[in-house]
Amino acid sequence: MEWKYTWHNTLLAVLPFLGYFLGVVIRRVAIPGRYSLPLGLQILFGIPVSLVVVAAFLPVLHLTKANLAGFLVTVAALVEHGMLVNETATYHLRQLVTNSQ
């Protein structure tokens, strides 16, 4: 990795995760579900879920890094996944943790 591209590569790696967790915060604050966990637990349980979701989008992000519109649409899809997938996944992870004890 060349020094002059460090910021560019860092943004390409960080922005998808920020978008995902922005979706988590939007869902929790704006439209919480009946079985919503507290925001802190959603973020903690959402870390492994975000790795799975964002990793699936990395090839697309690599292809759209030179196209701003395509990149923003992909990050918007990650925000939507943060809003929809995270709450259900964290609820089921919490159920697995409490049932195994």
Summary of the structure (lengths in Angstrom):
residues: 101
radius of gyration: 15.2
end to end distance: 45.6
largest distance: 50.3
contacts: 279
relative contact order: 0.18
helix: 85%
strand: 0%
